Amino acid sequence: MTLQMDTAFSDIAAFKDHLDAILARESTRRLVEDAEAAGLFPRGIVELLGREGIFAAKWQERPVPALEHTLALSERFGRLGAGGIASAVTLHDSAIAMLRRFGRSQALRDVADQAIAGQAVLCISATEAGAGSDMLGLSSTAVREDGGYRLRGHKKMASPSPVADYIVLALRGIDESHAGRDDLALFLVPTSQLRVGKAFETVGARSISTAPVFFDTWVPAEMMIARPGTGLAVLSWALAQERFAMAAQILGACHLALGVTVARMKRRKTFGVALFDHQALRLRIADLQARVDMMRLALNGLIANAAGFNVRSCSAAKVTAVRLGCEVMSECMHIFGSAGVLETESPLGRWWRDVKMARIGGGTDEMLWEIVAAGLEPDYASYDQMVNEWQPEPLG
């Protein structure tokens, strides 16, 4: 199929205005609230974004997305106060990124077009029981069979697999040229060809709909996104896109939480004055707001410096934003007092749990720090010039 791209909202200002109007609708708010209550990702959100041309404006005919549109989309979804839905939309869009950038067959391009139009929901899964963040320690395999591949194995966490139409699977691609830990391959598989288990009851981000999947199925070769040995590079590229979007999503969530908390501080009185008039509380919030503002500028800086947009910088952005987000949510919940910890009185506790989940999704803190650490460069010249550590004189 050929998708006619709607470029009416390709201008970033028009894109933001259109997206704001969509998310402000009563029908959209009701869709989000019902999904949060049910703990199930609403595929109607993807259909809505596709129907309204949001994905089309973001992608147009490019193999890579417009990053300023990614930032706007993710931050605004973060402001919805529904971390699971925002994360699932990010995963859907990251899957599109892989198909658009690396999909070579017409079948893969067709699915990408369907996803952009909101006619198909996509998800990605690599995590397995016993492997965790070790992408090269997977046990699920892809073996050549009858001109295609036999896929066997499981994935512990696949989001939002209960409602998805297709899933991107990371597997060990067994062939003559690759064996061992350098054989990662990627395949796109219809969820109708695998078994989706019961959705997990997660601590937060319940509306992302995370469940295990099990498979023993055959797919044609045209459904292979990355051949054995190239899967890790392709997955890393897609994860850079996802981590950038997650950082923006967290900033949106912080924007919402801080705004609500400042409103609380200006209305709530203790000891005869508004909470906002207590210097300790006011400056605590000001510090958080300042760091959120600086983080937003950093993400815009990544967009402006295309050469600096890479796996390392996006990993740094994600881990920094998420840890800041956890601090923001914790402090805001604390300032709300008893209302912050009562589910019936405020959403602060739910927002806190949603952000905590983001420290694992898309790569744990420690994994992302390792990526940053791999690029650290020693300054031996300055060290030798400036450091003169005392040493004992040799004996004799």
C-alpha positions as CSV (number, residue, x, y, z in Angstrom):
1,M,0.0,0.0,0.0
2,T,1.0,3.6,-0.5
3,L,0.3,6.0,2.4
4,Q,-0.6,9.6,1.4
5,M,1.2,11.7,4.0
6,D,-0.8,14.6,5.5
7,T,1.7,17.4,5.8
8,A,-0.8,20.0,6.9
9,F,0.7,19.9,10.4
10,S,4.3,19.4,9.4
11,D,5.1,22.9,10.7
12,I,6.0,22.5,14.3
13,A,3.8,25.3,15.6
14,A,0.8,23.9,13.7
15,F,1.6,20.4,14.9
16,K,1.7,21.5,18.6
17,D,-1.6,23.4,18.3
18,H,-3.3,20.5,16.6
19,L,-2.0,18.0,19.1
20,D,-3.1,20.3,22.0
21,A,-6.6,20.5,20.6
22,I,-6.8,16.7,20.2
23,L,-5.7,16.0,23.7
24,A,-7.9,18.7,25.2
25,R,-11.1,17.1,23.8
26,E,-13.5,15.6,26.4
27,S,-13.6,12.4,24.4
28,T,-9.8,12.0,24.5
29,R,-9.7,12.7,28.3
30,R,-12.5,10.2,28.8
31,L,-10.6,7.6,26.7
32,V,-7.4,8.1,28.9
33,E,-9.3,8.0,32.2
34,D,-11.2,4.9,31.3
35,A,-7.9,3.2,30.2
36,E,-6.2,4.2,33.5
37,A,-9.1,2.8,35.5
38,A,-9.1,-0.5,33.5
39,G,-5.4,-0.9,33.3
40,L,-5.5,-1.6,29.6
41,F,-3.9,0.4,26.8
42,P,-6.6,2.0,24.6
43,R,-5.8,1.2,20.9
44,G,-8.2,4.1,20.2
45,I,-5.4,6.5,21.1
46,V,-3.2,5.1,18.2
47,E,-6.2,5.2,15.9
48,L,-7.0,8.8,16.9
49,L,-3.4,10.0,16.3
50,G,-3.3,8.2,13.0
51,R,-6.7,9.5,11.9
52,E,-5.7,13.1,12.9
53,G,-2.5,12.9,10.9
54,I,-0.1,13.2,13.9
55,F,2.1,10.3,13.0
56,A,2.0,11.3,9.3
57,A,3.1,14.8,10.0
58,K,5.9,13.5,12.2
59,W,7.2,11.1,9.7
60,Q,6.1,12.4,6.3
61,E,8.2,10.5,3.6
62,R,11.4,10.5,5.7
63,P,13.1,7.3,6.9
64,V,13.8,9.1,10.3
65,P,11.3,11.2,12.3
66,A,11.4,15.0,12.8
67,L,12.9,15.2,16.3
68,E,11.1,18.4,17.2
69,H,7.8,16.6,16.5
70,T,9.0,13.7,18.7
71,L,9.7,16.1,21.5
72,A,6.4,17.8,21.2
73,L,4.4,14.5,21.0
74,S,6.2,12.9,23.9
75,E,6.1,15.9,26.2
76,R,2.4,16.5,25.6
77,F,1.6,12.9,26.3
78,G,3.6,13.1,29.5
79,R,1.3,16.0,30.6
80,L,-1.7,13.7,30.4
81,G,-0.8,12.1,33.7
82,A,-1.0,8.6,32.3
83,G,2.5,7.2,32.1
84,G,1.5,3.8,30.7
85,I,-0.3,5.3,27.8
86,A,2.5,7.7,27.0
87,S,5.0,4.9,27.1
88,A,3.0,2.6,24.9
89,V,2.7,5.4,22.3
90,T,6.4,5.8,22.4
91,L,7.0,2.1,21.9
92,H,4.6,2.1,18.9
93,D,6.5,5.0,17.4
94,S,9.9,3.4,18.1
95,A,8.7,0.3,16.2
96,I,7.7,2.5,13.3
97,A,11.3,3.9,13.4
98,M,12.8,0.5,12.9
99,L,10.5,-0.4,10.1
100,R,11.0,3.0,8.4
101,R,14.7,3.1,8.8
102,F,15.7,-0.5,8.2
103,G,12.7,-2.3,6.7
104,R,13.6,-3.4,3.2
105,S,10.6,-5.5,2.1
106,Q,7.3,-4.2,0.9
107,A,5.6,-6.2,3.8
108,L,7.5,-4.2,6.4
109,R,6.9,-0.9,4.6
110,D,3.2,-1.7,4.5
111,V,3.0,-2.3,8.2
112,A,4.8,0.9,8.9
113,D,2.3,2.8,6.8
114,Q,-0.6,1.1,8.6
115,A,1.0,2.0,12.0
116,I,1.4,5.7,10.9
117,A,-2.2,5.7,9.8
118,G,-3.3,4.3,13.1
119,Q,-4.6,1.1,11.5
120,A,-2.2,-1.2,13.3
121,V,-0.7,-1.1,16.9
122,L,2.9,-2.1,17.2
123,C,5.0,-3.2,20.2
124,I,8.6,-4.2,20.8
125,S,10.0,-6.9,23.0
126,A,13.5,-8.2,23.8
127,T,13.4,-8.9,27.6
128,E,13.4,-12.6,28.6
129,A,13.3,-14.4,31.9
130,G,16.8,-14.9,33.0
131,A,18.3,-12.4,30.5
132,G,17.0,-9.0,31.7
133,S,18.9,-6.2,30.1
134,D,21.4,-8.5,28.5
135,M,20.4,-8.3,24.9
136,L,23.1,-10.7,23.9
137,G,22.1,-13.4,26.4
138,L,18.7,-14.2,24.8
139,S,17.6,-17.8,24.4
140,S,14.8,-17.4,21.9
141,T,16.0,-18.3,18.4
142,A,15.3,-17.8,14.7
143,V,16.3,-20.8,12.5
144,R,16.1,-20.9,8.7
145,E,13.3,-23.1,7.5
146,D,11.5,-23.5,4.1
147,G,12.7,-20.1,2.7
148,G,11.8,-18.3,5.9
149,Y,12.5,-18.6,9.6
150,R,11.2,-20.8,12.5
151,L,10.9,-18.6,15.6
152,R,10.9,-20.3,19.0
153,G,10.9,-18.9,22.5
154,H,9.3,-16.4,24.8
155,K,9.5,-12.8,25.9
156,K,8.8,-12.0,29.5
157,M,7.6,-8.4,29.0
158,A,6.0,-7.2,25.8
159,S,4.1,-3.9,25.8
160,P,1.3,-3.4,24.8
161,S,1.1,-6.9,23.5
162,P,-2.5,-7.6,24.6
163,V,-3.8,-5.1,22.1
164,A,-1.0,-5.0,19.5
165,D,-1.4,-6.3,15.9
166,Y,2.4,-6.8,15.4
167,I,5.4,-7.2,17.6
168,V,9.1,-6.7,16.9
169,L,11.0,-9.6,18.5
170,A,14.7,-9.7,19.2
171,L,16.1,-13.2,18.8
172,R,19.2,-15.2,18.3
173,G,19.5,-15.7,14.5
174,I,21.1,-19.0,14.0
175,D,22.8,-19.5,10.6
176,E,26.1,-20.6,9.2
177,S,27.9,-17.2,9.6
178,H,26.9,-16.2,13.1
179,A,26.8,-18.2,16.3
180,G,27.1,-17.1,19.9
181,R,26.6,-13.7,21.4
182,D,26.9,-11.6,18.2
183,D,23.9,-13.1,16.4
184,L,21.0,-10.9,17.4
185,A,18.3,-10.5,14.7
186,L,15.0,-8.7,14.6
187,F,11.7,-9.9,13.2
188,L,8.3,-8.4,12.8
189,V,5.6,-11.0,13.7
190,P,1.8,-10.7,13.7
191,T,0.5,-11.2,17.3
192,S,-2.0,-13.6,15.9
193,Q,0.9,-16.1,15.4
194,L,1.9,-16.1,19.1
195,R,0.3,-16.6,22.4
196,V,-0.1,-13.6,24.7
197,G,-0.2,-14.5,28.4
198,K,-2.1,-12.8,31.2
199,A,-1.1,-9.1,31.6
200,F,1.1,-8.5,34.6
201,E,-0.1,-6.3,37.5
202,T,2.7,-3.7,37.5
203,V,3.5,-1.3,40.3
204,G,2.9,1.6,38.0
205,A,2.2,2.5,34.3
206,R,-0.6,-0.1,34.4
207,S,-2.2,1.2,31.2
208,I,0.8,0.2,29.1
209,S,-0.5,-3.4,29.2
210,T,2.6,-5.6,29.7
211,A,2.3,-9.3,29.2
212,P,4.5,-12.3,28.4
213,V,4.4,-13.8,24.9
214,F,5.2,-17.4,23.8
215,F,5.9,-18.4,20.2
216,D,6.7,-21.3,17.9
217,T,5.9,-20.0,14.5
218,W,7.2,-19.6,11.0
219,V,7.5,-16.3,9.2
220,P,8.7,-15.5,5.7
221,A,12.1,-13.9,5.2
222,E,10.5,-10.6,4.2
223,M,9.5,-10.1,7.9
224,M,13.1,-9.9,9.0
225,I,14.1,-6.4,10.0
226,A,17.7,-7.0,10.8
227,R,19.7,-10.1,9.9
228,P,21.9,-12.0,12.4
229,G,24.8,-9.9,13.6
230,T,23.1,-6.6,12.8
231,G,20.2,-6.7,15.3
232,L,22.0,-5.1,18.2
233,A,23.0,-2.1,16.1
234,V,19.4,-1.6,14.8
235,L,17.9,-2.1,18.2
236,S,20.4,0.4,19.7
237,W,19.4,3.0,17.1
238,A,15.7,2.5,17.9
239,L,16.4,2.7,21.6
240,A,18.1,6.0,21.1
241,Q,14.9,7.3,19.6
242,E,12.9,5.7,22.4
243,R,15.1,7.1,25.2
244,F,14.9,10.6,23.8
245,A,11.1,10.3,23.7
246,M,11.0,8.9,27.2
247,A,13.1,11.9,28.5
248,A,10.6,14.3,26.9
249,Q,7.7,12.3,28.3
250,I,9.1,12.6,31.8
251,L,9.6,16.3,31.4
252,G,5.9,16.6,30.4
253,A,4.9,14.6,33.6
254,C,7.1,17.0,35.7
255,H,5.5,20.0,34.1
256,L,2.1,18.7,35.1
257,A,3.1,17.7,38.7
258,L,4.9,21.0,39.4
259,G,2.0,23.1,38.1
260,V,-0.5,21.2,40.2
261,T,1.7,21.4,43.2
262,V,2.2,25.2,42.9
263,A,-1.5,25.5,42.7
264,R,-1.8,23.5,45.9
265,M,0.8,25.6,47.6
266,K,-0.9,28.9,46.7
267,R,-4.4,27.7,47.9
268,R,-3.5,25.6,50.9
269,K,-2.8,27.4,54.2
270,T,-0.8,26.3,57.2
271,F,0.0,28.4,60.3
272,G,-2.0,31.3,58.8
273,V,-0.2,31.6,55.5
274,A,-0.2,29.8,52.1
275,L,2.2,27.0,51.7
276,F,3.9,29.0,49.0
277,D,4.8,31.6,51.5
278,H,7.0,29.1,53.4
279,Q,10.4,29.8,52.0
280,A,11.7,26.2,52.4
281,L,8.9,24.8,50.3
282,R,8.9,27.6,47.8
283,L,12.7,27.2,47.1
284,R,12.5,23.5,47.0
285,I,10.0,23.7,44.1
286,A,12.0,26.5,42.5
287,D,15.0,24.2,42.4
288,L,13.1,21.4,40.8
289,Q,11.5,23.7,38.2
290,A,15.0,25.1,37.4
291,R,16.4,21.7,36.7
292,V,13.4,20.6,34.6
293,D,13.7,23.8,32.6
294,M,17.4,23.1,32.0
295,M,16.7,19.5,31.0
296,R,14.2,20.7,28.4
297,L,16.8,23.0,27.0
298,A,19.2,20.1,26.8
299,L,16.7,18.0,24.7
300,N,16.3,21.0,22.4
301,G,20.0,21.1,22.2
302,L,20.1,17.5,21.0
303,I,17.7,18.4,18.3
304,A,19.8,21.4,17.2
305,N,23.0,19.4,17.2
306,A,22.1,16.4,14.9
307,A,25.7,15.1,15.1
308,G,25.4,14.8,18.8
309,F,22.1,12.8,18.7
310,N,23.4,9.3,19.3
311,V,23.0,6.3,21.6
312,R,25.2,7.8,24.3
313,S,23.6,11.2,24.4
314,C,20.1,9.8,24.4
315,S,21.0,7.3,27.1
316,A,22.4,10.2,29.2
317,A,19.2,12.2,28.6
318,K,16.9,9.4,29.6
319,V,18.6,8.4,32.8
320,T,19.1,12.0,33.9
321,A,15.5,13.0,33.1
322,V,14.0,9.9,34.8
323,R,15.9,10.3,38.0
324,L,15.0,14.0,38.1
325,G,11.4,13.0,37.5
326,C,11.4,10.6,40.4
327,E,12.7,13.4,42.6
328,V,10.0,15.8,41.3
329,M,7.2,13.3,41.9
330,S,8.4,12.4,45.4
331,E,8.8,16.0,46.5
332,C,5.4,17.0,45.0
333,M,3.7,14.1,46.7
334,H,5.4,15.1,50.0
335,I,4.2,18.7,49.7
336,F,0.6,17.5,49.1
337,G,0.8,15.9,52.6
338,S,-2.0,13.4,53.4
339,A,-3.7,14.1,50.1
340,G,-0.6,13.1,48.3
341,V,-0.7,9.5,49.6
342,L,-4.5,9.0,49.5
343,E,-5.5,7.5,46.1
344,T,-9.0,9.0,46.4
345,E,-7.8,12.5,47.0
346,S,-5.0,13.1,44.4
347,P,-3.2,11.3,41.5
348,L,0.3,12.1,42.9
349,G,0.9,8.5,44.1
350,R,0.0,7.1,40.7
351,W,2.3,9.6,39.0
352,W,5.1,8.7,41.3
353,R,4.7,5.0,40.5
354,D,4.5,5.7,36.8
355,V,7.8,7.6,36.8
356,K,9.5,4.9,38.9
357,M,8.7,2.4,36.3
358,A,10.6,4.5,33.7
359,R,13.8,3.8,35.6
360,I,13.6,0.2,34.2
361,G,11.8,0.6,30.8
362,G,14.0,1.5,27.9
363,G,17.2,0.5,29.9
364,T,17.9,0.6,33.6
365,D,19.9,3.4,35.2
366,E,23.0,1.2,35.5
367,M,22.8,0.0,31.9
368,L,22.6,3.6,30.6
369,W,25.4,4.8,32.8
370,E,27.6,2.0,31.4
371,I,26.9,3.4,27.9
372,V,27.9,6.9,29.1
373,A,31.0,5.4,30.9
374,A,32.1,3.7,27.7
375,G,32.7,7.2,26.2
376,L,34.6,8.7,29.1
377,E,38.0,10.0,28.1
378,P,40.9,10.5,30.5
379,D,42.9,13.8,30.4
380,Y,46.3,12.3,31.2
381,A,48.1,15.5,30.2
382,S,46.3,17.7,32.8
383,Y,46.6,14.9,35.3
384,D,50.3,14.7,35.0
385,Q,50.7,18.5,35.1
386,M,48.5,19.1,38.1
387,V,48.8,16.0,40.3
388,N,52.0,15.4,42.2
389,E,51.1,12.7,44.7
390,W,53.6,12.1,47.5
391,Q,55.5,8.8,47.3
392,P,57.8,7.3,49.9
393,E,61.5,7.5,49.3
394,P,63.1,4.2,48.3
395,L,64.8,2.3,51.1
396,G,68.5,2.0,51.0
